[in-house]
């Protein structure tokens, strides 16, 4: 806390000192101004300084300098944003603590991710999104009017560079770096006639993996082709086709240790009620080792699995092999009284991945995604009122299967069909009450219809033999030497891997009850008394539909104190639609809601040399969706989503941009965040009444049940996840000239306060405050025809946890995924 206060005071003092110095020399910097940043976040072209909303924008040059080639890199440009790479190829988004750790085929992201004006229903990792990008915009807070559905946290707009008439130009770049990094990109605009132009962009991005076992490797390819034409003086059209592949291993965890019963007193600060933390050997727990080293494999083999109470089997090798295709058209009509934009789009994806986060034997993910969308917007002015009218339609279908193998059990899920059909009407009006004062009102009606048809067949290996922990001691389950559940994408694949000798009574049927499993005797030394383990397959079928109608709105007041100084206040509502879970009694969950009150100011001072923007916000986050392990109505432990949370989120964000000299630019962004969970409670199952829940939250025994005990877990009063109290980005750009050559030195510092990076609030899921440094130096021709960029990112090689999880079925294994280590390289750019 003291460190955070000190940094905040230091930054504010530096800003005041810089402003004072600048004021003293303001007359000597003729022509020294900050550039204008143009955005379209409010569905119109405007300067970011005229947009009375909380938005960050980053250009293509800044994306290249920061090495951002996918959504996870956006963490660097917006302190409010946290992007995590989840299992397989799913991205997880948090904005100021608003989000959920699980995103799958039947839950939605809290953030609206848009590429080229098209909402992406499944925000998977696709390099094509960041190919040949003109600009990325990050909107913070609910976007309940212009962006609509599933936007409680905010929105990201990825906008590609478009072809221009009368121009033939292009660029090529080649980048190489450590970890076998290779990046090749190229783009070209072609003049086809005085009315038509095309643009083609290609990229190849790969590396050998950041972990010692070669996991966290990437091999991506993307292309985008666009065709633009003026059909008449009042109509133009643009077609876009993108195709990409994402391959490699995906993220893989490092093993940190386990939570074991506290039979022996321990003073480890990471202990929790009922458990001691047992750290893994240093050779295993060290950052970026990965799960596939010989030491990590040996450690994993030493663990036990429940409820089979036997040893583990080796993990499968992870991989990602995805294909993405997108078709988009944009038609613009000048109607005289206004402008009409129509955007039809089609997207599809083929997902094929095996991942082992957070310590699974394997998790299979094979899905086919298809979505069709259509949006139409009319912008016009009537007297003192500028208005937008729009309509939106979205239709998505997901089919596939997933299997999550946790050694003792495997949930094999078949998605016959998961569909979403959404339609919306929206309107926004800006009343120019005077030249300086504006009243804004917007409303959106959204109807979401969802249906889900699927089944989860849970293959369970249950130990029914108990032995004394030590002579004369308490008896606990012990089936050492028994087989585990083999990993397979389907029930058939799993059963086919079992030795017939381990199924003396034959294989279990789905829902027909348990059969003996394995050759370990129920009573030691007396094999004729049967097997110590039972194998069963319990089905859960869900065939449900949901229909939700919501009206969201925004009201705002904007006032230009001067042409360079804007103050505004707004209130906006947003929601994220409900969905489904494959768990009895929790088959569906309701929408979540966020109401946001904002007071902000955007300013330019001293003849456009200093930009100072500030925003105060209060968010009311209710019916919060959370995905977690809990108890279903049959008394079994299951993974599902439910509405269990309520939070109040308050904070301050300050942005500073300062042209200190003609060749020096200083950047700073500070966010202070107070995210307190008001309500967050759920029920958890453990295998025995003497076994507590592995959590840092308050727990109370609920009742003893046939297969263990249920506990009420209450995390109220905790700080929200991914909500550092203080986040600071500071950077400086220094330009030089060497004869006919131009050079630019950029230094960036990013500080994040302590924060929770896991669901369970165990001490191991509390990440320390961290400061990371990036540096780059670019040298090039004065005419911009070529340049060489040298960079180093995470200069001090900080070990930064991005997500830490606890796997209860494998010795309460704690594993974490780290952000990239120190990387460095060169990039050659050529423009023609």
C-alpha positions in Angstrom: 0.0 0.0 0.0 2.8 2.4 0.9 4.6 1.6 -2.4 1.4 2.3 -4.3 0.9 5.7 -2.6 4.5 6.6 -3.1 4.3 5.8 -6.9 1.1 7.7 -7.2 2.5 10.8 -5.4 5.7 10.6 -7.5 3.9 10.4 -10.8 1.6 13.4 -9.9 4.7 15.4 -8.7 6.5 14.6 -12.0 3.5 15.7 -14.0 3.3 19.0 -12.1 7.0 19.6 -12.5 6.8 18.8 -16.2 3.9 21.2 -16.7 5.8 23.9 -14.8 8.9 23.4 -16.9 6.9 23.4 -20.1 5.1 26.6 -19.1 8.5 28.3 -18.7 9.5 27.4 -22.2 6.2 27.4 -24.1 7.1 30.4 -26.3 10.3 28.8 -27.6 8.8 25.7 -29.2 7.3 27.0 -32.4 5.2 24.5 -34.2 5.6 22.0 -31.4 2.2 20.2 -30.9 0.8 16.8 -30.2 -0.6 14.8 -33.1 -4.4 14.3 -33.4 -5.7 10.7 -32.8 -8.8 10.0 -34.8 -11.2 7.2 -33.7 -14.6 5.8 -34.6 -15.5 4.3 -31.2 -18.8 6.2 -31.2 -19.7 5.1 -34.8 -18.5 8.4 -36.2 -15.1 9.9 -37.1 -13.9 12.2 -34.4 -10.8 13.2 -32.5 -10.2 11.1 -29.4 -10.1 14.4 -27.5 -13.7 15.2 -28.6 -15.0 11.8 -27.6 -16.6 12.1 -24.2 -16.0 8.4 -23.3 -13.4 6.3 -21.6 -11.3 5.0 -24.5 -7.7 4.2 -25.3 -6.4 4.1 -28.9 -3.1 2.7 -30.3 -1.7 3.0 -33.8 0.0 0.4 -36.0 3.4 1.9 -35.2 2.8 1.5 -31.5 1.5 -2.1 -31.9 4.7 -2.9 -33.8 7.0 -1.2 -31.2 5.3 -3.1 -28.4 5.3 -6.5 -30.3 1.5 -6.9 -30.1 0.5 -9.6 -32.6 -2.6 -10.9 -30.7 -5.2 -9.9 -28.1 -3.0 -10.9 -25.1 -0.5 -8.1 -26.0 -3.1 -5.4 -25.4 -2.4 -5.6 -21.7 0.5 -3.2 -22.5 -1.5 -0.3 -23.9 -4.4 0.0 -21.4 -3.8 -0.4 -17.6 -7.6 -1.1 -17.2 -7.4 -4.2 -19.4 -6.2 -7.7 -18.6 -6.2 -10.3 -21.3 -5.4 -13.9 -20.4 -4.8 -16.9 -22.6 -7.1 -19.5 -21.3 -7.2 -23.2 -22.1 -6.6 -24.1 -25.7 -7.3 -21.0 -27.8 -9.8 -19.0 -25.8 -9.0 -15.5 -24.6 -10.2 -14.2 -21.3 -10.9 -10.5 -20.8 -11.1 -8.4 -17.6 -11.6 -4.7 -17.5 -11.2 -3.2 -14.0 -12.0 -6.6 -12.5 -15.1 -7.2 -14.6 -14.9 -10.6 -16.3 -14.9 -14.4 -15.8 -12.0 -16.9 -15.7 -13.9 -19.4 -18.0 -15.1 -18.8 -21.6 -16.3 -21.8 -23.6 -18.8 -22.7 -26.2 -21.8 -22.0 -24.0 -20.6 -18.9 -22.1 -19.8 -15.5 -23.4 -17.0 -13.0 -22.8 -17.8 -9.9 -20.8 -16.1 -7.8 -23.4 -17.3 -7.2 -27.0 -14.4 -8.0 -29.3 -14.9 -6.4 -32.8 -12.8 -6.9 -35.9 -13.4 -4.5 -38.8 -16.7 -3.5 -37.3 -17.9 -7.1 -36.8 -18.6 -8.6 -33.3 -16.8 -11.9 -32.8 -18.9 -14.3 -30.7 -16.0 -16.6 -29.8 -12.9 -14.4 -29.0 -10.3 -17.1 -29.8 -6.7 -16.4 -30.6 -6.5 -15.4 -34.3 -3.5 -13.6 -35.7 -5.6 -12.3 -38.6 -7.2 -9.9 -36.2 -3.9 -8.0 -35.8 -2.7 -8.2 -39.3 -2.1 -4.9 -41.1 -3.9 -3.0 -38.4 -4.5 0.8 -38.6 -5.7 1.2 -35.1 -7.0 -0.6 -32.0 -9.5 1.0 -29.6 -10.2 -0.1 -26.1 -13.5 1.1 -24.6 -13.8 0.8 -20.8 -17.1 0.1 -19.1 -20.5 -1.1 -20.3 -21.3 -0.4 -24.0 -25.0 -0.9 -23.8 -26.1 1.2 -26.7 -23.8 1.3 -29.7 -22.2 -2.1 -29.1 -25.0 -3.8 -27.2 -24.9 -7.5 -26.2 -22.3 -8.9 -23.8 -20.5 -5.7 -23.1 -20.5 -5.3 -19.3 -16.7 -4.9 -19.3 -16.1 -2.9 -22.4 -15.2 -3.3 -26.1 -12.1 -3.8 -28.2 -12.2 -2.5 -31.8 -9.5 -3.9 -34.1 -9.5 -1.8 -37.3 -7.4 -2.9 -40.4 -5.8 -0.6 -42.8 -8.1 -0.1 -45.8 -7.2 0.4 -49.5 -7.2 3.9 -50.8 -8.0 5.1 -54.3 -5.2 6.6 -56.4 -2.5 4.9 -54.4 -0.1 2.0 -55.1 2.1 1.4 -52.1 3.2 -1.2 -49.7 5.4 -2.3 -46.9 7.5 -5.4 -45.9 9.0 -6.3 -42.6 11.2 -9.1 -41.3 11.7 -9.6 -37.6 13.9 -12.1 -35.8 14.5 -12.6 -32.1 15.4 -15.0 -29.3 13.4 -18.2 -28.7 13.5 -18.7 -32.4 11.1 -15.8 -33.0 10.4 -15.0 -36.7 7.9 -12.5 -38.0 7.4 -11.8 -41.6 4.6 -9.4 -42.7 3.8 -7.6 -45.9 1.0 -5.4 -47.2 0.3 -3.7 -50.5 -2.4 -1.4 -51.9 -3.0 -1.6 -55.7 -4.7 1.0 -57.8 -7.0 -1.0 -60.1 -8.6 2.0 -61.7 -9.7 5.5 -60.8 -12.7 3.9 -59.0 -11.3 0.7 -57.6 -8.4 -0.3 -55.3 -7.3 -3.5 -53.5 -5.1 -4.3 -50.6 -3.4 -7.6 -49.7 -1.7 -8.4 -46.4 0.1 -11.5 -45.3 1.9 -12.5 -42.1 3.8 -15.4 -40.5 4.6 -15.4 -36.8 6.4 -18.2 -35.0 8.6 -19.0 -32.0 10.0 -22.1 -30.5 8.3 -21.6 -27.1 9.2 -19.7 -24.0 9.4 -22.7 -21.7 12.3 -25.1 -21.3 10.2 -28.0 -22.6 9.4 -26.0 -25.8 5.8 -25.3 -24.7 4.2 -21.9 -25.2 5.3 -22.1 -28.8 3.5 -20.3 -31.7 3.2 -20.9 -35.4 0.6 -18.6 -36.9 -0.2 -17.5 -40.5 -2.7 -14.9 -41.7 -3.8 -13.2 -44.8 -6.4 -10.5 -45.6 -7.6 -9.3 -49.0 -9.7 -6.2 -49.5 -11.4 -4.7 -52.5 -12.7 -1.1 -52.4 -14.7 0.7 -55.1 -16.8 3.7 -55.7 -20.0 2.6 -57.4 -21.2 6.2 -57.8 -20.7 9.6 -56.2 -22.9 8.5 -53.3 -22.2 4.8 -52.9 -19.0 2.9 -52.1 -18.4 -0.7 -51.1 -15.5 -2.6 -49.5 -15.2 -6.4 -49.4 -12.8 -8.2 -47.1 -11.7 -11.8 -46.8 -9.4 -13.0 -44.1 -8.0 -16.5 -43.4 -5.6 -17.5 -40.7 -4.2 -20.5 -38.9 -3.1 -20.8 -35.3 -0.8 -23.6 -34.5 1.8 -24.5 -31.9 1.5 -25.8 -28.3 -0.5 -23.1 -26.6 0.2 -22.1 -23.0 1.4 -24.7 -20.6 1.7 -24.3 -16.8 4.6 -24.5 -14.3 3.9 -26.6 -11.2 4.3 -24.6 -8.0 3.4 -27.2 -5.4 0.4 -28.8 -3.7 -2.0 -28.2 -0.8 -1.8 -31.2 1.5 -3.4 -32.1 4.8 -1.8 -30.3 7.7 -0.8 -33.4 9.7 2.5 -31.8 10.6 2.7 -28.2 11.8 4.0 -25.7 9.2 4.6 -22.0 9.2 4.6 -21.6 5.4 2.9 -18.2 4.7 1.0 -19.9 1.8 -0.9 -22.3 4.1 -4.7 -22.1 4.4 -7.2 -23.5 6.8 -6.9 -27.3 6.8 -4.0 -27.4 4.4 -0.2 -26.9 4.3 1.4 -25.7 1.1 4.1 -28.1 -0.1 6.3 -26.3 -2.6 7.5 -28.2 -5.6 11.3 -28.6 -6.1 13.0 -25.5 -7.4 13.9 -27.2 -10.7 10.1 -27.7 -11.3 8.7 -24.5 -9.8 11.1 -22.1 -11.6 9.3 -19.9 -14.0 9.2 -21.0 -17.7 10.3 -24.6 -17.0 7.0 -26.1 -18.3 5.4 -29.4 -17.5 7.4 -31.5 -19.9 10.9 -31.4 -18.5 12.1 -34.7 -16.9 12.0 -33.1 -13.5 8.4 -31.8 -13.9 7.2 -35.2 -15.3 8.8 -37.0 -12.3 7.2 -34.5 -9.9 3.8 -34.9 -11.6 4.1 -38.7 -11.4 4.6 -38.5 -7.6 1.2 -36.9 -7.1 -2.0 -38.7 -6.1 -5.4 -38.4 -7.7 -8.8 -38.4 -6.1 -11.4 -39.9 -5.9 -9.4 -42.9 -7.3 -6.7 -42.4 -4.7 -3.9 -43.7 -6.9 -0.9 -42.3 -8.8 -1.1 -40.2 -12.0 -0.5 -41.0 -15.6 1.8 -38.8 -17.8 0.2 -35.8 -19.4 -0.4 -35.7 -23.1 1.5 -33.3 -25.3 -0.4 -30.1 -25.9 -1.1 -28.6 -29.3 -3.3 -26.0 -31.1 -4.4 -26.5 -34.7 -7.1 -23.9 -35.6 -8.5 -22.5 -38.8 -10.4 -19.2 -39.2 -12.2 -17.7 -42.1 -14.0 -14.3 -42.3 -16.0 -12.5 -45.1 -17.1 -8.9 -44.6 -18.7 -6.3 -46.7 -19.1 -2.6 -45.9 -21.5 -0.5 -48.0 -21.7 3.3 -47.5 -24.5 5.3 -48.9 -24.6 9.1 -49.0 -28.3 9.8 -48.8 -28.0 13.6 -48.9 -29.7 14.1 -45.5 -27.4 11.5 -43.9 -25.1 8.5 -44.3 -26.1 4.9 -44.2 -23.6 2.1 -43.4 -24.5 -1.6 -43.9 -22.1 -4.3 -42.7 -23.0 -8.0 -43.5 -20.5 -10.6 -42.3 -19.9 -14.3 -42.1 -17.2 -16.0 -40.0 -16.3 -19.6 -39.3 -13.7 -21.4 -37.2 -12.4 -24.9 -36.8 -10.9 -25.5 -33.4 -8.7 -28.5 -32.6 -6.6 -28.3 -29.5 -5.3 -30.3 -26.6 -4.2 -28.4 -23.5 -3.0 -29.3 -20.0 -3.8 -26.2 -18.0 -4.0 -26.3 -15.0 -2.5 -29.8 -14.7 -5.0 -32.0 -16.5 -3.8 -35.3 -18.0 -5.4 -33.7 -21.1 -8.2 -31.5 -22.2 -9.6 -32.0 -25.7 -11.4 -29.2 -27.6 -12.8 -29.8 -31.0 -15.4 -27.3 -32.2 -16.9 -25.8 -35.4 -18.1 -22.2 -35.1 -20.2 -20.4 -37.6 -21.7 -16.9 -37.3 -23.7 -14.5 -39.5 -24.3 -10.9 -38.6 -25.8 -7.8 -40.2 -25.6 -4.3 -38.9 -27.1 -1.1 -40.4 -26.6 2.4 -39.1 -28.0 5.7 -40.3 -26.1 8.9 -39.2 -27.8 12.3 -39.8 -28.6 15.7 -38.4 -31.9 17.4 -37.9 -31.6 21.0 -36.8 -29.7 21.0 -33.5 -29.8 17.2 -33.2 -27.2 14.8 -34.5 -28.6 11.3 -34.4 -27.8 7.6 -35.1 -30.4 4.9 -35.8 -29.4 1.3 -36.1 -30.4 -2.3 -36.3 -28.4 -5.4 -35.6 -28.7 -9.2 -36.2 -26.4 -12.0 -35.0 -26.8 -15.7 -35.5 -24.2 -18.1 -34.2 -24.0 -21.9 -34.1 -21.3 -24.0 -32.3 -21.0 -27.8 -32.5 -18.3 -30.0 -31.2 -16.9 -31.9 -28.3 -14.7 -31.4 -25.3 -13.2 -33.8 -22.8 -11.5 -32.7 -19.6 -9.4 -35.5 -18.0 -8.4 -35.0 -14.4 -6.9 -38.5 -13.9 -9.7 -39.9 -11.6 -12.5 -38.6 -13.7 -13.2 -37.3 -17.2 -16.0 -35.1 -18.3 -16.7 -35.9 -21.9 -19.0 -33.3 -23.4 -20.8 -33.5 -26.7 -22.3 -30.3 -28.0 -24.9 -31.3 -30.6 -25.8 -27.6 -31.0 -25.3 -24.4 -29.2 -27.1 -21.5 -30.9 -27.4 -17.8 -30.2 -29.8 -15.5 -32.2 -29.6 -11.8 -31.2 -31.4 -8.9 -32.7 -31.3 -5.3 -31.6 -32.6 -1.8 -32.4 -30.7 1.3 -31.1 -30.9 5.0 -31.3 -28.6 7.8 -30.1 -29.3 11.6 -30.2 -26.9 14.5 -29.4 -28.8 17.7 -28.7 -26.6 20.7 -29.3 -28.1 23.0 -26.7 -25.5 25.6 -27.5 -22.2 25.8 -29.3 -20.5 24.5 -26.1 -23.2 22.3 -24.3 -24.6 19.0 -25.5 -27.0 16.5 -24.1 -26.6 12.9 -25.3 -29.3 10.2 -24.9 -29.1 6.7 -26.3 -31.2 3.5 -25.9 -30.9 -0.1 -27.2 -33.4 -2.9 -27.2 -31.8 -6.3 -27.4 -33.4 -9.7 -27.7 -31.2 -12.8 -27.2 -32.5 -16.3 -27.9 -30.2 -19.1 -27.0 -30.6 -22.8 -27.2 -28.3 -25.6 -26.1 -28.4 -29.3 -26.8 -25.6 -31.4 -25.3 -24.6 -34.1 -22.9 -21.8 -34.6 -20.5 -20.8 -38.2 -19.7 -18.6 -38.1 -16.6 -16.3 -41.2 -16.3 -15.6 -41.6 -12.6 -13.0 -43.8 -11.0 -13.9 -44.3 -7.3 -11.8 -45.9 -4.6 -13.8 -47.8 -2.0 -10.9 -49.2 0.0 -9.7 -47.5 3.2 -6.4 -48.2 5.0 -4.9 -46.8 8.2 -2.8 -43.7 7.4 -0.2 -45.2 9.9 -0.5 -48.2 12.3 -3.3 -47.3 14.6 -4.0 -44.1 12.8 -7.2 -42.9 11.0 -8.3 -44.8 7.9 -8.3 -42.9 4.6 -9.0 -44.1 1.0 -6.0 -45.8 -0.5 -6.0 -47.6 -3.8 -2.3 -47.3 -4.7 -1.5 -49.2 -7.9 -5.0 -48.9 -9.4 -5.4 -47.6 -13.0 -6.5 -44.1 -13.8 -9.1 -43.0 -16.4 -7.3 -42.8 -19.7 -7.5 -39.6 -21.7 -9.7 -39.7 -24.8 -11.7 -37.2 -26.8 -14.8 -39.4 -26.6 -16.2 -42.1 -24.2 -15.3 -44.7 -26.8 -11.7 -43.6 -27.2 -11.3 -43.6 -23.4 -12.8 -47.1 -22.9 -10.7 -48.5 -25.8 -7.5 -47.6 -24.0 -8.4 -49.7 -20.9 -6.8 -53.1 -20.5 -9.6 -55.7 -20.6 -8.0 -57.4 -17.6 -8.9 -54.2 -15.6 -12.6 -54.7 -16.4 -13.4 -58.3 -15.2 -17.1 -57.6 -15.4 -16.9 -55.7 -18.6 -17.0 -52.0 -19.4 -19.6 -49.8 -17.7 -22.5 -48.5 -19.7 -23.6 -44.9 -19.7 -25.9 -44.5 -16.6 -26.0 -48.2 -15.9 -24.0 -48.2 -12.6 -20.5 -49.0 -11.5 -18.3 -52.0 -12.4 -15.2 -53.3 -10.8 -12.0 -51.6 -12.1 -8.4 -52.7 -11.8 -6.6 -55.6 -10.1 -6.0 -54.0 -6.7 -7.9 -56.1 -4.2 -10.6 -54.5 -1.9 -8.9 -56.2 1.0 -5.1 -56.5 0.8 -3.9 -60.0 0.2 -7.4 -61.2 -0.6 -8.1 -60.5 -4.3 -11.1 -62.7 -4.5 -13.0 -60.1 -2.5 -13.2 -57.8 -5.6 -11.5 -54.7 -6.9 -10.7 -51.7 -4.7 -12.0 -49.4 -7.4 -15.3 -48.9 -9.2 -15.7 -47.3 -12.7 -18.9 -45.7 -13.7 -20.3 -43.3 -16.4 -22.8 -40.7 -15.2 -24.7 -38.8 -17.9 -25.9 -35.2 -17.7 -28.1 -34.1 -20.6 -29.1 -30.5 -21.2 -31.6 -29.4 -23.7 -32.6 -25.9 -22.8 -33.4 -22.6 -24.3 -33.3 -19.0 -23.0 -34.9 -15.8 -24.2 -33.9 -12.5 -22.8 -35.2 -9.0 -23.6 -33.1 -6.1 -22.3 -33.3 -2.3 -22.6 -30.0 -0.6 -22.0 -29.4 3.1 -22.2 -26.9 6.0 -21.8 -27.4 9.6 -20.8 -24.6 12.2 -20.8 -23.9 15.9 -20.6 -20.9 17.4 -22.4 -19.5 20.9 -22.1 -16.7 22.5 -23.9 -15.1 25.0 -21.5 -12.9 26.1 -24.4 -12.3 24.4 -27.8 -9.5 22.5 -26.1 -11.1 21.6 -22.8 -14.0 19.2 -22.4 -15.8 18.1 -19.3 -18.5 15.4 -19.3 -20.6 13.2 -17.1 -22.5 10.1 -18.1 -24.6 7.1 -16.8 -24.7 4.0 -18.9 -26.0 0.5 -18.4 -24.9 -2.8 -20.0 -25.4 -6.5 -19.6 -23.9 -9.9 -20.5 -26.4 -12.5 -21.6 -27.0 -15.8 -19.7 -26.0 -19.2 -20.9 -25.8 -22.9 -20.0 -23.8 -25.4 -18.0 -23.7 -29.2 -18.2 -24.6 -29.7 -14.6 -27.8 -30.9 -13.0 -29.7 -28.1 -11.3 -27.4 -25.5 -12.9 -28.3 -26.0 -16.5 -28.7 -22.3 -17.1 -27.7 -19.0 -15.6 -29.1 -15.5 -15.9 -27.6 -12.3 -17.4 -25.3 -10.1 -15.4 -25.5 -6.3 -15.3 -23.3 -3.3 -14.8 -24.3 0.3 -14.3 -21.5 2.9 -14.7 -21.4 6.6 -13.5 -18.6 8.6 -15.0 -17.2 12.2 -14.6 -14.4 13.0 -17.0 -12.4 15.8 -18.6 -10.2 15.9 -21.7 -7.8 18.8 -22.1 -5.1 20.3 -24.3 -2.9 23.0 -22.8 -0.1 25.3 -23.9 -0.9 25.4 -27.6 -1.4 21.6 -27.8 1.8 20.6 -26.1 0.2 19.0 -23.1 -2.7 16.6 -23.1 -4.2 15.8 -19.7 -7.3 13.6 -19.4 -8.9 12.3 -16.3 -11.9 10.1 -15.4 -13.6 9.3 -12.1 -15.9 6.3 -12.3 -18.3 4.2 -10.1 -19.5 0.9 -11.3 -22.3 -1.2 -9.8 -21.7 -4.8 -10.9 -24.6 -7.1 -10.1 -25.7 -10.7 -10.7 -22.0 -11.4 -11.5 -21.5 -14.6 -13.4 -18.7 -16.9 -12.1 -17.6 -20.3 -13.4 -16.3 -22.7 -10.7 -16.5 -26.2 -9.3 -19.5 -26.8 -7.1 -22.2 -29.2 -6.2 -24.9 -30.1 -8.7 -28.4 -31.3 -7.7 -27.3 -35.0 -7.8 -24.7 -34.2 -5.2 -21.7 -34.6 -7.5 -18.9 -32.1 -8.0 -19.3 -30.3 -11.3 -18.0 -27.3 -13.2 -20.7 -24.7 -14.0 -21.5 -21.0 -14.2 -23.9 -19.3 -11.9 -24.8 -15.8 -10.7 -23.1 -15.4 -7.4 -21.5 -12.0 -7.3 -22.0 -8.3 -6.6 -19.3 -5.7 -6.6 -18.8 -1.9 -6.3 -15.9 -0.7 -8.4 -14.6 2.8 -8.0 -11.6 4.5 -9.3 -9.6 7.3 -11.0 -7.7 7.2 -14.3 -5.4 9.9 -15.5 -3.7 10.2 -18.9 -0.8 12.6 -19.6 0.9 13.2 -23.0 3.5 15.9 -23.1 5.6 17.3 -26.0 8.5 18.4 -23.8 10.7 19.5 -26.7 10.5 19.2 -30.5 12.1 15.8 -30.2 10.9 14.5 -26.8 7.5 13.1 -25.9 6.5 11.9 -22.4 3.6 9.5 -21.9 1.9 8.5 -18.6 -1.2 6.7 -17.6 -2.3 6.1 -14.0 -5.3 4.1 -12.7 -6.3 3.8 -9.1 -8.9 1.1 -8.6 -11.0 0.1 -5.6 -12.9 -3.1 -6.5 -14.6 -4.6 -3.5 -16.8 -7.7 -3.7 -20.0 -7.1 -1.8 -21.4 -10.6 -2.3 -19.8 -13.7 -3.6 -20.9 -17.1 -2.2 -21.3 -20.6 -3.5 -21.4 -24.3 -2.4 -18.6 -26.7 -2.7 -18.4 -30.5 -2.4 -15.5 -32.4 -0.7 -15.1 -36.2 -0.5 -15.2 -36.4 3.3 -16.6 -34.3 6.2 -13.0 -34.0 7.5 -11.8 -32.5 4.2 -12.1 -28.8 3.9 -12.4 -26.7 0.7 -9.1 -25.5 -0.7 -9.8 -21.8 -0.6 -8.7 -18.6 1.1 -12.3 -17.6 1.6 -14.5 -18.2 4.6 -16.0 -21.7 4.7 -18.8 -23.2 6.8 -19.9 -26.8 6.8 -23.3 -27.2 5.2 -24.1 -30.8 5.6 -22.7 -34.3 5.2 -23.9 -36.1 2.1 -23.6 -39.7 0.8 -20.4 -38.9 -1.2 -18.8 -36.5 1.2 -19.8 -33.1 2.6 -20.9 -29.7 1.3 -19.5 -26.4 2.4 -20.7 -22.9 2.0 -17.9 -20.7 0.6 -18.1 -16.9 1.1 -15.6 -14.6 -0.6 -17.5 -11.4 0.3 -15.3 -8.5 1.2 -12.4 -9.7 -1.0 -10.8 -7.5 -3.6 -12.0 -8.3 -7.1 -9.8 -10.5 -9.3 -7.4 -8.9 -11.7 -7.9 -5.6 -10.0 -4.6 -4.0 -9.0 -5.1 -1.0 -6.8 -2.6 1.0 -8.7 -1.5 0.6 -12.3 0.9 3.0 -13.9 2.3 3.2 -17.5 5.1 5.7 -18.1 7.0 6.1 -21.3 9.3 8.5 -23.2 10.0 8.9 -26.9 13.2 10.7 -27.8 13.9 11.5 -31.5 17.4 12.0 -32.9 18.9 12.9 -36.3 22.1 11.5 -37.7 22.6 13.3 -41.0 19.9 12.1 -43.3 18.9 9.4 -40.9 16.1 9.6 -38.2 16.2 7.7 -35.0 13.7 7.2 -32.2 14.5 5.8 -28.7 11.4 4.6 -26.7 11.5 3.6 -23.1 8.4 2.2 -21.3 7.7 1.3 -17.7 4.7 -0.6 -16.5 3.8 -1.0 -12.9 1.0 -3.2 -11.5 0.1 -3.5 -7.9 -0.6 -6.7 -6.0 -3.6 -8.5 -7.4 -5.5 -11.8 -7.4 -4.8 -14.0 -10.4 -7.0 -17.0 -9.5 -10.5 -18.0 -8.5 -9.9 -19.5 -5.1 -8.1 -16.6 -3.2 -5.4 -18.9 -1.9 -2.1 -17.1 -1.0 -0.4 -18.7 -4.0 -2.9 -16.9 -6.2 -1.9 -13.5 -5.0 0.6 -12.0 -7.4 3.2 -9.5 -6.1 3.5 -6.0 -7.4 5.7 -5.9 -10.4 7.4 -3.4 -12.7 8.4 -4.3 -16.2 10.5 -2.3 -18.6 10.6 -2.3 -22.4 13.0 -0.4 -24.7 13.3 0.0 -28.5 15.6 2.0 -30.8 14.6 2.6 -34.4 16.9 4.0 -37.1 15.7 4.8 -40.6 15.8 6.9 -43.7 14.5 10.5 -43.3 11.9 9.8 -46.1 10.5 6.8 -44.2 11.4 4.3 -46.9 13.3 1.9 -44.5 14.0 1.5 -40.8 15.6 -1.0 -38.4 14.0 -1.5 -35.0 15.9 -3.1 -32.2 13.9 -4.0 -29.1 14.0 -5.7 -25.7 10.8 -6.4 -23.8 10.6 -7.3 -20.1 14.1 -6.0 -19.9 14.7 -7.2 -16.3 13.2 -10.6 -17.0 10.5 -10.4 -14.4 8.5 -13.5 -13.6 4.9 -12.4 -13.9 2.0 -14.8 -13.2 -1.0 -14.3 -15.4 -3.3 -17.0 -14.1 -2.8 -19.4 -11.2 -5.2 -22.4 -10.6 -5.7 -25.2 -8.2 -6.6 -28.7 -9.4 -8.4 -30.5 -6.6 -8.4 -33.9 -8.2 -4.6 -34.1 -8.4 -3.2 -33.6 -4.9 -4.6 -30.0 -5.0 -1.9 -29.1 -7.5 -1.1 -25.4 -7.9 0.1 -24.4 -11.3 0.6 -21.1 -13.0 1.0 -19.6 -16.5 3.5 -16.8 -16.8 3.7 -13.8 -19.1 6.6 -14.0 -21.6 10.1 -13.7 -20.2 12.7 -11.2 -21.6 12.6 -11.2 -25.4 14.7 -9.2 -27.8 15.3 -9.0 -31.5 15.6 -6.9 -34.7 12.9 -5.9 -37.2 13.7 -4.5 -40.7 10.9 -2.5 -42.3 10.7 -1.4 -45.9 8.1 0.9 -47.4 7.4 1.6 -51.0 
